[in-house]
Amino acid sequence: MGDTGRRQQCPPTGAVPMPRLALYSLVVCLLAVVAAVVSFVQGSWLGVVWVLLAGLSSNMTWYYFKRSRAQERSVTG
């Protein structure tokens, strides 16, 4: 429960695991895109709001991913 302060182990491929907040915002982005498509197919203009939410959450995904990469680089080297 919570952060124990230990660093995560990298998978054997050497890939860096995706940070949790970036993963959550990516899921929100994908769900917002699906909701926008469904809204537009049903003829609702509410899809515009879903498109805006998808744009915001994609920017959040990019920010959190880049921030975690920068933190890892500053810690390791």
Secondary structure, 3 states (H helix, E strand, C coil): CCCCCCCCCCCCCCCCCCCHHHHHHHHHHHHHHHHHHHHHHCCCCCHHHHHHHHHHHHHHHHHHHHHHHHHHHHHHC
